[in-house]
Amino acid sequence: MSRKTEKKNSDIERIIKSAVQAGLEAGRIQAERTATDAYKATERRLYALPTLKKKVEDARERLAELQRRSDRGLRKRQRGRCNANRTSYH
């Protein structure tokens, strides 16, 4: 091999080693950050839990109210139809 080729190969090896080291370091930093982010996300969810429970309770109450109104309206409509369908032969 020529001297130029040897220099080129050593440069390539050096660049590859540098890139691998940088990738490993970035991966390590990302792994540390992910653990911290997961902890923070869990903490945020736990603090939001009372608010979420209240929203679910309110939604259930609203649903129950809508169902009551719907049932009342349906009964009224059904009564109206029964009376309208009756024919009087008097």
C-alpha positions in Angstrom: 0.0 0.0 0.0 1.1 3.5 -0.7 1.7 6.0 2.0 -1.3 8.1 0.8 -3.6 5.1 1.1 -2.4 4.2 4.6 -3.0 7.8 5.7 -6.4 7.8 4.1 -7.3 4.5 5.9 -6.1 5.8 9.2 -8.2 9.0 8.8 -11.2 6.9 8.0 -10.7 4.7 11.0 -10.2 7.8 13.2 -13.4 9.3 11.9 -15.4 6.1 12.4 -14.1 5.7 16.0 -15.0 9.4 16.7 -18.5 8.9 15.2 -19.1 5.7 17.2 -17.9 7.4 20.4 -20.2 10.3 19.8 -23.1 8.0 19.1 -22.5 6.0 22.3 -22.3 9.2 24.3 -25.5 10.6 22.8 -27.3 7.2 23.5 -26.1 7.4 27.1 -27.4 10.9 27.5 -30.7 10.1 25.9 -31.1 7.1 28.2 -30.6 9.3 31.3 -32.9 11.9 30.0 -35.6 9.3 29.2 -35.6 8.0 32.8 -35.9 11.6 34.1 -38.6 12.4 31.6 -40.6 9.3 32.6 -40.4 10.2 36.3 -41.5 13.7 35.5 -44.4 12.5 33.3 -45.5 10.1 36.1 -45.3 12.9 38.6 -47.4 15.2 36.4 -50.0 12.5 35.9 -50.3 11.9 39.7 -50.7 15.6 40.4 -53.4 15.7 37.7 -55.3 12.7 39.1 -57.7 14.6 41.4 -58.7 16.9 38.5 -59.2 14.0 36.2 -61.4 12.2 38.8 -63.5 15.4 39.2 -64.0 15.6 35.4 -65.1 12.0 35.2 -67.6 12.5 38.0 -69.0 15.6 36.3 -69.2 13.8 33.0 -71.1 10.9 34.6 -73.6 13.3 36.2 -74.1 15.1 32.9 -74.7 11.8 31.2 -77.2 10.7 33.8 -79.0 14.0 33.4 -79.1 13.7 29.6 -80.4 10.2 29.9 -83.2 11.3 32.3 -84.2 14.1 29.9 -84.1 11.8 27.0 -86.3 9.2 28.7 -88.8 11.9 29.8 -88.9 13.3 26.2 -89.3 9.8 24.8 -92.2 9.0 27.1 -94.0 12.3 26.2 -93.5 11.6 22.5 -94.8 8.0 22.8 -97.9 9.2 24.7 -98.5 11.7 22.0 -98.3 9.1 19.3 -100.7 6.7 21.1 -103.3 9.4 21.3 -102.8 10.5 17.7 -103.1 6.9 16.5 -106.4 6.2 18.3 -109.4 6.7 16.2 -112.8 7.5 17.8 -115.9 5.9 16.3 -118.4 7.6 18.6 
